[in-house]
Amino acid sequence: MAKNTSSSAFRKIDVDQYNEDNYREEEQAELQSAPIGPDESEVTALMNQYPYRNLFRGRHIDALKTVLRNAPLGSKNQQIKDNALNLTLRVLLAIKASQIEEAVGALDRDLVDVLMKYVYRGFESPSEGSSGHLLLWHEKAYVVGGVGSIMRVLSDTKRA
């Protein structure tokens, strides 16, 4: 037979600390190193190298990959994010419309998602002539990433 106790010490235990599915944003932010964003001089150097006509496209695609790989997604510093956005938009607008499909095809799934983040961020603050070009980027990235890419971008807490 069970013994009846009047002890309530068990009620002071925080059972949520033992739940592995418990999400804590502070811990994830501490685990990540502080991203500083893409190196502007490296990207500019890649964009300015075109000694041969066929290398022109390759250098812009390399610049795009560099910008997307070094995106400061986990950063809380808005100035770093704005600088990365300006640099990314400069790269996106430098690539000709006929080369967009080739550039998006050279990206893996994660980089296509980062590209979509920058496209949507570019839509938030349009400049002269950028909206039409960004729509072309969105169309080509949608073909590669599909609806899943859009859903991942809209539901992600780490903004570009």
DODO-592652 format. One record per residue: residue number from 1; x, y, z of N, C-alpha, C in turn; residue in three letters. Coordinates in Angstrom, 2 decimals. Atoms other than C-alpha are relative to their C-alpha. Layout:
<recs>
   num     neast    nnorth       nup    caeast   canorth      caup     ceast    cnorth       cup   residuo
   NUM         X         Y         Z         X         Y         Z         X         Y         Z       ala
...
</recs>
This chain:
<recs>
   num     neast    nnorth       nup    caeast   canorth      caup     ceast    cnorth       cup   residuo
     1      0.83     -1.16      0.00      0.00      0.00      0.00      0.89      1.24      0.00       met
     2     -0.77     -1.23      0.12      1.23      3.50     -0.85     -0.09      0.82      1.27       ala
     3     -0.08     -0.82     -1.20      2.29      5.79      1.88     -0.35      1.45     -0.36       lys
     4      0.42     -1.37      0.25      0.65      9.24      1.98      0.97      0.93      0.69       asn
     5     -0.93     -0.97     -0.58      3.15     12.04      2.45     -0.51      1.40     -0.22       thr
     6      0.41     -1.40      0.14      2.63     15.70      2.94      1.14      0.86     -0.55       ser
     7     -1.15     -0.72      0.53      5.95     16.64      1.37     -0.34      0.57     -1.39       ser
     8      0.24     -0.65      1.30      5.75     19.11     -1.54      1.31      0.42     -0.66       ser
     9     -1.31     -0.35      0.55      9.46     19.28     -2.38      0.09     -0.30     -1.49       ala
    10     -0.05      0.36      1.42      8.88     17.61     -5.74     -0.58      1.07     -0.90       phe
    11      0.64     -1.04      0.81      6.88     20.60     -6.91      0.95      1.15     -0.33       arg
    12     -0.96     -1.08      0.24      9.93     22.87     -6.86      1.01     -0.34     -1.09       lys
    13     -0.92      0.41      1.05     11.76     20.93     -9.57     -0.49      0.55     -1.34       ile
    14      0.32     -0.51      1.33     11.86     22.61    -12.99      0.16     -1.13     -1.01       asp
    15     -0.06      1.15      0.90     10.99     19.73    -15.30      0.34      0.41     -1.44       val
    16     -0.32     -0.46      1.35     11.46     21.86    -18.44      1.50     -0.05     -0.29       asp
    17     -1.45      0.05      0.24     15.23     21.80    -17.95      0.44     -1.35     -0.53       gln
    18     -0.34      1.33      0.48     15.21     18.09    -18.77     -0.60     -0.31     -1.37       tyr
    19      0.64      0.21      1.30     13.17     18.47    -21.98      0.98      0.43     -1.09       asn
    20     -0.97     -0.31      1.05     15.53     18.29    -24.96     -0.61      0.80     -1.14       glu
    21      0.67     -0.77      1.05     12.93     19.88    -27.25     -0.26      1.44      0.40       asp
    22      0.22     -1.36     -0.48     12.83     23.04    -25.17      0.92      0.96     -0.74       asn
    23     -0.75     -0.94      0.83     13.94     25.93    -27.39      0.40      1.21      0.81       tyr
    24     -0.49     -1.21     -0.66     16.09     28.69    -25.98      0.82      0.80     -0.99       arg
    25     -0.65     -0.83      1.00     17.06     31.47    -28.34      1.33      0.55      0.50       glu
    26     -1.22     -0.58     -0.54     19.71     32.91    -26.00      1.17     -0.97     -0.15       glu
    27     -1.08      0.97      0.09     21.72     29.69    -25.99      0.50     -0.14     -1.44       glu
    28     -0.43      0.12      1.39     21.74     29.45    -29.77      0.78      1.22     -0.43       gln
    29     -0.72     -1.21      0.36     22.86     33.05    -30.10      1.40     -0.01      0.59       ala
    30     -1.32      0.06     -0.62     25.74     32.42    -27.71      0.91     -1.01     -0.70       glu
    31     -0.79      1.03      0.64     26.85     29.31    -29.60      0.60      0.48     -1.33       leu
    32     -0.48     -0.47      1.30     27.25     31.17    -32.87      1.06      1.08      0.20       gln
    33     -0.98     -1.08     -0.04     30.28     33.31    -33.50     -0.61      1.23     -0.67       ser
    34      0.53     -1.24      0.55     29.67     36.90    -34.40      0.39      0.13     -1.47       ala
    35     -0.34     -0.14      1.41     29.46     37.02    -38.21      0.26      1.45     -0.35       pro
    36     -0.36     -1.37      0.35     31.06     40.05    -39.76     -0.42      0.37     -1.40       ile
    37      0.47     -0.28      1.34     29.68     39.75    -43.27      1.07     -0.23     -1.05       gly
    38     -0.93      0.23      1.10     31.32     39.48    -46.68      1.08      1.08     -0.06       pro
    39     -1.11     -0.93      0.16     34.66     41.11    -47.42     -0.21      0.80     -1.28       asp
    40      0.33     -0.84      1.15     33.90     44.04    -49.70      1.15      0.08     -1.00       glu
    41     -1.12     -0.09      0.93     37.40     44.26    -51.16      0.15     -1.28     -0.82       ser
    42     -0.08      1.27      0.73     37.37     40.56    -52.10     -1.08     -0.09     -1.08       glu
    43      1.11      0.06      0.95     33.98     40.82    -53.77      0.23      0.99     -1.14       val
    44     -0.28     -1.00      1.03     34.96     44.00    -55.62      1.10     -0.48     -0.94       thr
    45     -1.08      0.52      0.83     38.16     42.35    -56.82     -0.52     -1.09     -0.94       ala
    46      0.58      1.04      0.86     36.18     39.36    -58.11     -0.85      0.59     -1.12       leu
    47      0.86     -0.61      1.01     33.75     41.63    -59.93      0.79      0.76     -1.06       met
    48     -0.79     -0.79      0.95     36.51     43.66    -61.58      0.94     -0.83     -0.85       asn
    49     -0.89      0.86      0.77     38.46     40.68    -62.96     -0.74     -0.55     -1.20       gln
    50      0.58      0.56      1.23     37.50     40.02    -66.55      0.97      0.18     -1.16       tyr
    51     -0.94     -0.14      1.11     40.58     39.70    -68.75     -0.49     -0.67     -1.27       pro
    52      0.54      0.69      1.16     38.77     37.30    -71.04     -1.52      0.04      0.09       tyr
    53      1.46     -0.14      0.04     35.17     37.46    -72.11     -0.71     -1.14      0.74       arg
    54      0.68      1.11     -0.64     34.29     33.97    -70.83      0.22     -0.02      1.52       asn
    55     -0.21     -0.05     -1.45     35.74     34.67    -67.35     -0.87      1.05      0.67       leu
    56      0.83     -1.06     -0.57     33.46     37.67    -66.90     -1.15     -0.58      0.80       phe
    57      1.13      0.61     -0.70     30.49     35.51    -65.99      0.45     -0.77      1.23       arg
    58     -0.47      0.81     -1.11     32.51     33.20    -63.77      0.39      0.82      1.21       gly
    59     -0.41     -0.86     -1.10     33.91     36.04    -61.69     -1.21      0.59      0.72       arg
    60      1.20     -0.53     -0.65     30.47     37.52    -61.05     -0.70     -1.09      0.80       his
    61      0.61      1.11     -0.73     29.15     34.12    -60.03      0.82     -0.31      1.24       ile
    62     -0.84      0.20     -1.18     32.13     33.68    -57.71     -0.25      1.10      1.04       asp
    63      0.30     -1.10     -0.92     31.40     37.11    -56.22     -1.35     -0.23      0.68       ala
    64      1.32      0.29     -0.58     27.76     36.10    -55.72      0.11     -1.09      1.06       leu
    65     -0.18      1.08     -0.98     28.78     32.87    -53.98      0.70      0.50      1.25       lys
    66     -0.73     -0.54     -1.15     31.20     34.76    -51.74     -0.92      0.84      0.88       thr
    67      0.91     -0.85     -0.75     28.56     37.27    -50.72     -1.04     -0.85      0.75       val
    68      1.04      0.81     -0.63     25.95     34.60    -50.00      0.56     -0.91      1.09       leu
    69     -0.60      0.88     -1.03     28.31     32.28    -48.08      0.34      0.77      1.27       arg
    70     -0.42     -0.80     -1.15     29.43     35.10    -45.79     -1.09      0.95      0.49       asn
    71      1.11     -0.86     -0.43     25.99     36.57    -45.13     -0.08      0.02      1.52       ala
    72      0.06     -0.11     -1.46     25.69     37.87    -41.56     -1.40     -0.28      0.54       pro
    73      1.37      0.34     -0.37     22.44     36.03    -40.83     -0.23      0.01      1.50       leu
    74      0.18      0.07     -1.44     23.01     35.58    -37.10      0.39      1.27      0.72       gly
    75     -0.47     -1.24     -0.60     24.30     39.09    -36.49     -1.18      0.83      0.50       ser
    76      1.01     -0.92     -0.52     22.35     41.53    -34.37      0.36      1.45     -0.33       lys
    77     -0.45     -1.33      0.39     24.32     44.50    -35.71     -0.64      0.37     -1.34       asn
    78      0.73     -0.40      1.20     22.07     46.25    -38.22      0.90      0.64     -1.04       gln
    79     -0.91     -0.64      0.95     24.95     48.19    -39.78      0.71     -1.05     -0.86       gln
    80     -0.65      1.08      0.75     26.71     44.95    -40.78     -0.98     -0.60     -1.00       ile
    81      1.01      0.55      0.91     23.48     43.61    -42.26     -0.29      0.93     -1.16       lys
    82      0.25     -0.97      1.07     22.87     46.81    -44.22      1.15      0.05     -1.00       asp
    83     -1.17      0.01      0.90     26.42     46.79    -45.61     -0.01     -1.24     -0.88       asn
    84      0.06      1.25      0.77     26.01     43.15    -46.67     -1.12      0.07     -1.04       ala
    85      1.09     -0.16      0.95     22.67     43.98    -48.31      0.43      0.87     -1.17       leu
    86     -0.44     -0.90      1.08     24.17     46.87    -50.29      1.00     -0.69     -0.92       asn
    87     -0.98      0.72      0.80     27.07     44.71    -51.43     -0.65     -1.09     -0.84       leu
    88      0.70      1.06      0.72     24.78     41.84    -52.39     -0.84      0.57     -1.14       thr
    89      0.79     -0.61      1.06     22.46     44.11    -54.34      0.89      0.51     -1.12       leu
    90     -0.94     -0.44      1.04     25.46     45.56    -56.15      0.42     -1.18     -0.89       arg
    91     -0.37      1.19      0.77     26.49     42.03    -57.19     -1.18     -0.47     -0.84       val
    92      1.18      0.48      0.73     22.94     41.03    -58.16     -0.32      0.88     -1.20       leu
    93      0.32     -0.92      1.09     22.43     44.13    -60.28      1.10      0.02     -1.06       leu
    94     -1.10      0.02      0.98     25.83     43.68    -61.97     -0.11     -1.20     -0.95       ala
    95      0.14      1.19      0.85     24.88     40.26    -63.34     -1.11      0.26     -1.00       ile
    96      0.97     -0.25      1.06     23.08     40.51    -66.66     -1.18     -0.96      0.11       lys
    97      1.23      0.80     -0.06     19.54     39.19    -67.03      0.17     -1.35     -0.69       ala
    98     -0.21      1.26      0.73     20.71     36.54    -69.49      0.87     -0.99      0.79       ser
    99     -0.90      0.85     -0.77     23.19     35.18    -66.92     -0.59     -0.42      1.34       gln
   100      0.59      0.28     -1.31     20.82     34.95    -63.94     -0.28     -1.48      0.17       ile
   101      0.33      1.42     -0.10     19.68     31.41    -64.69      1.25     -0.84      0.26       glu
   102     -1.26      0.72     -0.21     23.28     30.18    -64.91      0.53      0.24      1.41       glu
   103     -0.50     -0.32     -1.34     24.19     31.97    -61.67     -0.79     -0.74      1.07       ala
   104      0.83      0.70     -0.99     21.25     30.50    -59.73      0.24     -1.50     -0.08       val
   105     -0.28      1.43      0.16     21.98     27.06    -61.16      1.30     -0.43      0.64       gly
   106     -1.29      0.33     -0.61     25.50     27.22    -59.71     -0.06     -0.02      1.52       ala
   107      0.14     -0.07     -1.45     24.16     27.66    -56.16     -0.61     -1.29      0.55       leu
   108      0.67      1.13     -0.65     23.25     24.90    -53.73     -1.26      0.50      0.69       asp
   109      1.30     -0.33     -0.56     19.94     24.82    -51.85      0.09      1.07      1.09       arg
   110     -0.13     -0.97     -1.09     21.15     26.76    -48.80      0.32      1.39     -0.54       asp
   111     -0.32     -1.31      0.57     22.63     29.53    -50.92     -1.18      0.59     -0.77       leu
   112      1.21     -0.50      0.66     19.40     29.77    -52.93     -0.93      0.62      1.04       val
   113      0.82     -0.56     -1.07     17.57     30.33    -49.64      0.53      1.35      0.46       asp
   114     -0.60     -1.28     -0.39     20.02     33.08    -48.66     -0.23      1.04     -1.09       val
   115      0.28     -0.90      1.12     19.59     34.59    -52.13     -1.44      0.52      0.08       leu
   116      1.41     -0.43     -0.13     15.82     34.64    -51.62     -0.17      1.00      1.14       met
   117      0.07     -0.95     -1.11     16.31     36.41    -48.27      0.43      1.39     -0.47       lys
   118     -0.47     -1.30      0.49     18.30     39.14    -50.01     -0.95      0.59     -1.05       tyr
   119      0.96     -0.51      0.99     15.76     39.39    -52.84     -1.18      0.65      0.73       val
   120      1.12     -0.58     -0.74     12.94     39.95    -50.35      0.42      1.25      0.75       tyr
   121     -0.49     -1.20     -0.69     15.06     42.41    -48.39      0.19      1.13     -1.01       arg
   122     -0.13     -1.02      1.04     15.79     44.24    -51.65     -1.35      0.56     -0.40       gly
   123      1.35     -0.49      0.28     12.03     44.46    -52.28     -0.46      0.98      1.07       phe
   124      0.40     -0.90     -1.09     11.66     46.21    -48.89      0.50      1.42     -0.24       glu
   125     -0.56     -1.33      0.24     13.89     49.09    -49.98      0.48      0.08     -1.45       ser
   126     -0.39     -0.01      1.42     13.82     49.36    -53.78      0.76      1.27     -0.38       pro
   127     -0.71     -1.14      0.57     16.19     51.60    -55.68     -0.39      0.11     -1.47       ser
   128      0.35     -0.24      1.39     15.98     52.93    -59.22      0.39     -1.19     -0.87       glu
   129     -0.25      1.09      0.93     15.65     50.00    -61.62      0.30     -1.36      0.63       gly
   130     -0.36      1.27     -0.62     16.27     47.29    -59.04     -1.17     -0.97      0.10       ser
   131      1.16      0.88     -0.22     12.73     45.94    -58.67     -0.19     -1.00     -1.13       ser
   132      0.16      0.91      1.13     12.49     44.48    -62.17      1.09     -1.06     -0.04       gly
   133     -1.11      0.94     -0.01     15.91     42.89    -61.88     -0.16     -1.01      1.14       his
   134      0.22      0.91     -1.12     15.07     41.46    -58.46     -1.14     -0.97     -0.28       leu
   135      1.07      0.92      0.39     11.87     39.99    -59.90      0.55     -1.13     -0.88       leu
   136     -0.64      1.05      0.81     14.01     38.13    -62.45      0.77     -0.97      0.90       leu
   137     -0.72      0.86     -0.95     16.20     36.83    -59.62     -0.99     -0.89      0.76       trp
   138      1.01      0.78     -0.74     13.10     35.76    -57.69     -0.56     -1.12     -0.86       his
   139      0.55      1.02      0.90     11.70     33.92    -60.70      0.96     -1.16     -0.17       glu
   140     -0.99      1.06      0.22     14.92     31.99    -61.35      0.29     -0.77      1.29       lys
   141     -0.23      0.69     -1.28     15.47     31.22    -57.65     -1.20     -0.87      0.37       ala
   142      1.20      0.78     -0.25     11.87     30.01    -57.40      0.01     -1.29     -0.81       tyr
   143     -0.08      1.20      0.84     12.46     27.59    -60.28      0.92     -1.03      0.64       val
   144     -0.96      0.93     -0.62     15.43     26.08    -58.44     -0.46     -0.43      1.40       val
   145      0.33      0.30     -1.40     14.20     26.31    -54.81     -1.43     -0.41      0.24       gly
   146      1.40      0.35     -0.16     10.46     25.97    -55.28     -0.67      0.75      1.14       gly
   147      0.77     -0.63     -1.07      7.82     26.89    -52.74      0.69     -0.21      1.34       val
   148     -0.71      0.28     -1.25      9.94     25.30    -50.02      1.00      1.08      0.34       gly
   149     -0.96     -1.07     -0.23     12.57     27.98    -50.43     -0.69      1.24      0.54       ser
   150      0.74     -1.17     -0.47     10.01     30.73    -49.99     -0.48     -0.22      1.43       ile
   151      0.49      0.30     -1.35      8.54     29.03    -46.92      1.14      0.03      1.02       met
   152     -1.15     -0.03     -0.90     11.99     28.57    -45.36      0.43      1.43      0.28       arg
   153     -0.41     -1.40     -0.18     12.79     32.24    -45.93     -1.01      0.74      0.88       val
   154      1.01     -0.74     -0.76      9.50     33.53    -44.54     -0.12     -0.48      1.44       leu
   155      0.14      0.52     -1.35      9.57     31.28    -41.48      1.30      0.05      0.80       ser
   156     -1.28     -0.02     -0.69     13.26     31.71    -40.61      0.08      1.23      0.90       asp
   157     -0.15     -1.11     -0.94     14.06     33.86    -37.59      1.26      0.82     -0.27       thr
   158     -1.25     -0.71      0.32     17.50     34.84    -38.95     -0.20      0.76     -1.29       lys
   159      0.23     -0.84      1.18     16.95     37.73    -41.31      1.31      0.44     -0.61       arg
   160     -1.18     -0.49      0.73     19.38     38.90    -43.95      0.18      1.47      0.23       ala
</recs>
